[in-house]
Amino acid sequence: MGISLFAIGALGMLIFGYAGWKGQQNIRALIHDFDQKIEYFYKAHKNVSSSKRKKVKHS
């Protein structure tokens, strides 16, 4: 009984750990994609006068 509960608990911890790791990867990919879109937007709209758009500080 104890061994089966231990195995089920270990399997559950592995599943939750894997889900958290994949979630972090997805968030990083999403942030990277939005950064690329923002960079493209600013490069594509360079002709807009600087007085009309807000200054954004990129990190």
Biopython code that builds the backbone (N, CA, C, O; Angstrom):
import numpy as np
from Bio.PDB.StructureBuilder import StructureBuilder

atoms = [
    (1, "MET", "N", (0.827, -1.201, 0.000)),
    (1, "MET", "CA", (0.000, 0.000, 0.000)),
    (1, "MET", "C", (0.870, 1.263, 0.000)),
    (1, "MET", "O", (0.631, 2.192, -0.772)),
    (2, "GLY", "N", (1.871, 1.284, 0.869)),
    (2, "GLY", "CA", (2.737, 2.459, 0.956)),
    (2, "GLY", "C", (3.553, 2.689, -0.297)),
    (2, "GLY", "O", (3.759, 3.828, -0.716)),
    (3, "ILE", "N", (4.022, 1.591, -0.900)),
    (3, "ILE", "CA", (4.830, 1.714, -2.118)),
    (3, "ILE", "C", (3.980, 2.253, -3.262)),
    (3, "ILE", "O", (4.446, 3.085, -4.040)),
    (4, "SER", "N", (2.742, 1.791, -3.372)),
    (4, "SER", "CA", (1.872, 2.278, -4.454)),
    (4, "SER", "C", (1.547, 3.759, -4.260)),
    (4, "SER", "O", (1.507, 4.508, -5.236)),
    (5, "LEU", "N", (1.314, 4.193, -3.028)),
    (5, "LEU", "CA", (1.066, 5.619, -2.784)),
    (5, "LEU", "C", (2.301, 6.453, -3.091)),
    (5, "LEU", "O", (2.199, 7.557, -3.626)),
    (6, "PHE", "N", (3.471, 5.914, -2.746)),
    (6, "PHE", "CA", (4.720, 6.609, -3.056)),
    (6, "PHE", "C", (4.891, 6.760, -4.566)),
    (6, "PHE", "O", (5.266, 7.830, -5.045)),
    (7, "ALA", "N", (4.616, 5.692, -5.317)),
    (7, "ALA", "CA", (4.754, 5.729, -6.774)),
    (7, "ALA", "C", (3.767, 6.721, -7.386)),
    (7, "ALA", "O", (4.129, 7.479, -8.286)),
    (8, "ILE", "N", (2.542, 6.721, -6.912)),
    (8, "ILE", "CA", (1.536, 7.659, -7.432)),
    (8, "ILE", "C", (1.934, 9.099, -7.106)),
    (8, "ILE", "O", (1.785, 9.987, -7.946)),
    (9, "GLY", "N", (2.433, 9.333, -5.905)),
    (9, "GLY", "CA", (2.872, 10.677, -5.522)),
    (9, "GLY", "C", (4.053, 11.150, -6.343)),
    (9, "GLY", "O", (4.101, 12.306, -6.764)),
    (10, "ALA", "N", (5.019, 10.248, -6.576)),
    (10, "ALA", "CA", (6.188, 10.607, -7.382)),
    (10, "ALA", "C", (5.775, 10.923, -8.815)),
    (10, "ALA", "O", (6.266, 11.881, -9.410)),
    (11, "LEU", "N", (4.876, 10.121, -9.364)),
    (11, "LEU", "CA", (4.391, 10.365, -10.724)),
    (11, "LEU", "C", (3.655, 11.705, -10.802)),
    (11, "LEU", "O", (3.829, 12.455, -11.763)),
    (12, "GLY", "N", (2.847, 12.002, -9.808)),
    (12, "GLY", "CA", (2.137, 13.283, -9.784)),
    (12, "GLY", "C", (3.091, 14.463, -9.709)),
    (12, "GLY", "O", (2.879, 15.480, -10.370)),
    (13, "MET", "N", (4.147, 14.333, -8.903)),
    (13, "MET", "CA", (5.124, 15.422, -8.801)),
    (13, "MET", "C", (5.853, 15.623, -10.123)),
    (13, "MET", "O", (6.124, 16.755, -10.521)),
    (14, "LEU", "N", (6.172, 14.521, -10.804)),
    (14, "LEU", "CA", (6.829, 14.636, -12.107)),
    (14, "LEU", "C", (5.924, 15.334, -13.121)),
    (14, "LEU", "O", (6.384, 16.175, -13.893)),
    (15, "ILE", "N", (4.659, 14.989, -13.116)),
    (15, "ILE", "CA", (3.711, 15.605, -14.057)),
    (15, "ILE", "C", (3.574, 17.099, -13.780)),
    (15, "ILE", "O", (3.602, 17.903, -14.711)),
    (16, "PHE", "N", (3.428, 17.480, -12.513)),
    (16, "PHE", "CA", (3.308, 18.901, -12.186)),
    (16, "PHE", "C", (4.597, 19.655, -12.496)),
    (16, "PHE", "O", (4.548, 20.795, -12.959)),
    (17, "GLY", "N", (5.738, 19.041, -12.250)),
    (17, "GLY", "CA", (7.015, 19.679, -12.569)),
    (17, "GLY", "C", (7.177, 19.896, -14.056)),
    (17, "GLY", "O", (7.624, 20.959, -14.488)),
    (18, "TYR", "N", (6.815, 18.892, -14.847)),
    (18, "TYR", "CA", (6.908, 19.011, -16.296)),
    (18, "TYR", "C", (5.968, 20.094, -16.816)),
    (18, "TYR", "O", (6.336, 20.867, -17.701)),
    (19, "ALA", "N", (4.766, 20.152, -16.274)),
    (19, "ALA", "CA", (3.797, 21.171, -16.708)),
    (19, "ALA", "C", (4.314, 22.570, -16.386)),
    (19, "ALA", "O", (4.163, 23.481, -17.199)),
    (20, "GLY", "N", (4.916, 22.754, -15.225)),
    (20, "GLY", "CA", (5.480, 24.056, -14.872)),
    (20, "GLY", "C", (6.624, 24.442, -15.779)),
    (20, "GLY", "O", (6.738, 25.600, -16.180)),
    (21, "TRP", "N", (7.481, 23.480, -16.109)),
    (21, "TRP", "CA", (8.624, 23.743, -16.984)),
    (21, "TRP", "C", (8.150, 24.129, -18.392)),
    (21, "TRP", "O", (8.665, 25.079, -18.982)),
    (22, "LYS", "N", (7.169, 23.390, -18.928)),
    (22, "LYS", "CA", (6.633, 23.719, -20.253)),
    (22, "LYS", "C", (5.933, 25.073, -20.241)),
    (22, "LYS", "O", (6.004, 25.817, -21.219)),
    (23, "GLY", "N", (5.262, 25.394, -19.149)),
    (23, "GLY", "CA", (4.614, 26.696, -19.038)),
    (23, "GLY", "C", (5.620, 27.830, -19.079)),
    (23, "GLY", "O", (5.376, 28.851, -19.721)),
    (24, "GLN", "N", (6.751, 27.664, -18.402)),
    (24, "GLN", "CA", (7.798, 28.685, -18.430)),
    (24, "GLN", "C", (8.357, 28.841, -19.833)),
    (24, "GLN", "O", (8.615, 29.960, -20.275)),
    (25, "GLN", "N", (8.548, 27.733, -20.540)),
    (25, "GLN", "CA", (9.032, 27.807, -21.916)),
    (25, "GLN", "C", (8.036, 28.558, -22.800)),
    (25, "GLN", "O", (8.438, 29.375, -23.628)),
    (26, "ASN", "N", (6.759, 28.290, -22.631)),
    (26, "ASN", "CA", (5.742, 28.961, -23.441)),
    (26, "ASN", "C", (5.696, 30.455, -23.151)),
    (26, "ASN", "O", (5.537, 31.256, -24.072)),
    (27, "ILE", "N", (5.832, 30.842, -21.885)),
    (27, "ILE", "CA", (5.832, 32.261, -21.529)),
    (27, "ILE", "C", (7.040, 32.957, -22.145)),
    (27, "ILE", "O", (6.914, 34.058, -22.680)),
    (28, "ARG", "N", (8.221, 32.316, -22.075)),
    (28, "ARG", "CA", (9.422, 32.906, -22.683)),
    (28, "ARG", "C", (9.241, 33.081, -24.188)),
    (28, "ARG", "O", (9.617, 34.114, -24.742)),
    (29, "ALA", "N", (8.666, 32.078, -24.853)),
    (29, "ALA", "CA", (8.439, 32.164, -26.293)),
    (29, "ALA", "C", (7.445, 33.277, -26.621)),
    (29, "ALA", "O", (7.622, 33.991, -27.608)),
    (30, "LEU", "N", (6.417, 33.428, -25.814)),
    (30, "LEU", "CA", (5.423, 34.474, -26.031)),
    (30, "LEU", "C", (6.041, 35.859, -25.870)),
    (30, "LEU", "O", (5.791, 36.744, -26.688)),
    (31, "ILE", "N", (6.840, 36.055, -24.831)),
    (31, "ILE", "CA", (7.491, 37.345, -24.604)),
    (31, "ILE", "C", (8.461, 37.647, -25.732)),
    (31, "ILE", "O", (8.530, 38.784, -26.199)),
    (32, "HIS", "N", (9.215, 36.643, -26.176)),
    (32, "HIS", "CA", (10.158, 36.842, -27.278)),
    (32, "HIS", "C", (9.414, 37.241, -28.554)),
    (32, "HIS", "O", (9.863, 38.128, -29.279)),
    (33, "ASP", "N", (8.296, 36.598, -28.828)),
    (33, "ASP", "CA", (7.500, 36.915, -30.012)),
    (33, "ASP", "C", (6.974, 38.346, -29.959)),
    (33, "ASP", "O", (7.033, 39.063, -30.958)),
    (34, "PHE", "N", (6.459, 38.772, -28.796)),
    (34, "PHE", "CA", (5.969, 40.139, -28.672)),
    (34, "PHE", "C", (7.101, 41.151, -28.799)),
    (34, "PHE", "O", (6.902, 42.220, -29.377)),
    (35, "ASP", "N", (8.286, 40.839, -28.272)),
    (35, "ASP", "CA", (9.433, 41.737, -28.429)),
    (35, "ASP", "C", (9.786, 41.909, -29.901)),
    (35, "ASP", "O", (10.075, 43.018, -30.350)),
    (36, "GLN", "N", (9.763, 40.811, -30.653)),
    (36, "GLN", "CA", (10.051, 40.901, -32.082)),
    (36, "GLN", "C", (9.002, 41.734, -32.807)),
    (36, "GLN", "O", (9.341, 42.519, -33.693)),
    (37, "LYS", "N", (7.734, 41.573, -32.443)),
    (37, "LYS", "CA", (6.677, 42.352, -33.083)),
    (37, "LYS", "C", (6.818, 43.835, -32.766)),
    (37, "LYS", "O", (6.593, 44.678, -33.634)),
    (38, "ILE", "N", (7.187, 44.160, -31.530)),
    (38, "ILE", "CA", (7.369, 45.563, -31.147)),
    (38, "ILE", "C", (8.541, 46.164, -31.907)),
    (38, "ILE", "O", (8.445, 47.288, -32.399)),
    (39, "GLU", "N", (9.660, 45.423, -32.010)),
    (39, "GLU", "CA", (10.811, 45.920, -32.764)),
    (39, "GLU", "C", (10.440, 46.145, -34.221)),
    (39, "GLU", "O", (10.828, 47.157, -34.805)),
    (40, "TYR", "N", (9.697, 45.224, -34.819)),
    (40, "TYR", "CA", (9.277, 45.385, -36.202)),
    (40, "TYR", "C", (8.379, 46.610, -36.346)),
    (40, "TYR", "O", (8.507, 47.368, -37.307)),
    (41, "PHE", "N", (7.475, 46.802, -35.394)),
    (41, "PHE", "CA", (6.568, 47.943, -35.446)),
    (41, "PHE", "C", (7.350, 49.252, -35.436)),
    (41, "PHE", "O", (7.061, 50.154, -36.223)),
    (42, "TYR", "N", (8.332, 49.361, -34.558)),
    (42, "TYR", "CA", (9.103, 50.600, -34.483)),
    (42, "TYR", "C", (9.993, 50.793, -35.701)),
    (42, "TYR", "O", (10.204, 51.928, -36.128)),
    (43, "LYS", "N", (10.521, 49.714, -36.271)),
    (43, "LYS", "CA", (11.336, 49.839, -37.478)),
    (43, "LYS", "C", (10.466, 50.216, -38.672)),
    (43, "LYS", "O", (10.889, 50.998, -39.524)),
    (44, "ALA", "N", (9.258, 49.671, -38.742)),
    (44, "ALA", "CA", (8.369, 49.932, -39.870)),
    (44, "ALA", "C", (7.766, 51.328, -39.812)),
    (44, "ALA", "O", (7.365, 51.865, -40.844)),
    (45, "HIS", "N", (7.695, 51.923, -38.632)),
    (45, "HIS", "CA", (7.069, 53.228, -38.479)),
    (45, "HIS", "C", (8.077, 54.294, -38.080)),
    (45, "HIS", "O", (7.773, 55.167, -37.266)),
    (46, "LYS", "N", (9.278, 54.226, -38.652)),
    (46, "LYS", "CA", (10.297, 55.232, -38.344)),
    (46, "LYS", "C", (9.918, 56.600, -38.897)),
    (46, "LYS", "O", (10.370, 57.622, -38.383)),
    (47, "ASN", "N", (9.101, 56.627, -39.930)),
    (47, "ASN", "CA", (8.764, 57.889, -40.577)),
    (47, "ASN", "C", (7.830, 58.755, -39.748)),
    (47, "ASN", "O", (7.675, 59.942, -40.036)),
    (48, "VAL", "N", (7.212, 58.190, -38.736)),
    (48, "VAL", "CA", (6.330, 58.964, -37.864)),
    (48, "VAL", "C", (7.202, 59.901, -37.049)),
    (48, "VAL", "O", (8.228, 59.490, -36.507)),
    (49, "SER", "N", (6.799, 61.149, -36.964)),
    (49, "SER", "CA", (7.629, 62.108, -36.238)),
    (49, "SER", "C", (7.731, 61.725, -34.770)),
    (49, "SER", "O", (6.785, 61.195, -34.189)),
    (50, "SER", "N", (8.873, 61.995, -34.185)),
    (50, "SER", "CA", (9.117, 61.587, -32.801)),
    (50, "SER", "C", (8.245, 62.356, -31.824)),
    (50, "SER", "O", (8.060, 61.910, -30.692)),
    (51, "SER", "N", (7.708, 63.496, -32.227)),
    (51, "SER", "CA", (6.856, 64.253, -31.310)),
    (51, "SER", "C", (5.464, 63.632, -31.184)),
    (51, "SER", "O", (4.760, 63.885, -30.206)),
    (52, "LYS", "N", (5.065, 62.826, -32.161)),
    (52, "LYS", "CA", (3.731, 62.235, -32.135)),
    (52, "LYS", "C", (3.681, 60.922, -31.364)),
    (52, "LYS", "O", (2.607, 60.515, -30.920)),
    (53, "ARG", "N", (4.817, 60.252, -31.194)),
    (53, "ARG", "CA", (4.787, 58.977, -30.486)),
    (53, "ARG", "C", (5.514, 59.076, -29.157)),
    (53, "ARG", "O", (6.407, 59.902, -28.966)),
    (54, "LYS", "N", (5.109, 58.221, -28.261)),
    (54, "LYS", "CA", (5.710, 58.214, -26.932)),
    (54, "LYS", "C", (7.065, 57.528, -26.980)),
    (54, "LYS", "O", (7.277, 56.603, -27.764)),
    (55, "LYS", "N", (7.963, 57.981, -26.148)),
    (55, "LYS", "CA", (9.270, 57.346, -26.033)),
    (55, "LYS", "C", (9.127, 56.105, -25.161)),
    (55, "LYS", "O", (8.601, 56.173, -24.051)),
    (56, "VAL", "N", (9.595, 54.980, -25.669)),
    (56, "VAL", "CA", (9.535, 53.729, -24.926)),
    (56, "VAL", "C", (10.957, 53.257, -24.715)),
    (56, "VAL", "O", (11.741, 53.169, -25.660)),
    (57, "LYS", "N", (11.286, 52.954, -23.472)),
    (57, "LYS", "CA", (12.625, 52.488, -23.144)),
    (57, "LYS", "C", (12.637, 50.968, -23.189)),
    (57, "LYS", "O", (11.929, 50.314, -22.424)),
    (58, "HIS", "N", (13.449, 50.401, -24.093)),
    (58, "HIS", "CA", (13.562, 48.950, -24.217)),
    (58, "HIS", "C", (14.701, 48.463, -23.355)),
    (58, "HIS", "O", (15.731, 49.123, -23.223)),
    (59, "SER", "N", (14.499, 47.286, -22.765)),
    (59, "SER", "CA", (15.575, 46.713, -21.937)),
    (59, "SER", "C", (16.370, 45.690, -22.701)),
    (59, "SER", "O", (17.311, 45.110, -22.160)),
]
sb = StructureBuilder()
sb.init_structure("model")
sb.init_model(0)
sb.init_chain("A")
sb.init_seg("    ")
for serial, (resi, resn, name, xyz) in enumerate(atoms, 1):
    if name == "N":
        sb.init_residue(resn, " ", resi, " ")
    sb.init_atom(name, np.array(xyz, "f"), 0.0, 1.0, " ", f" {name:<3s}", serial, name[0])
structure = sb.get_structure()
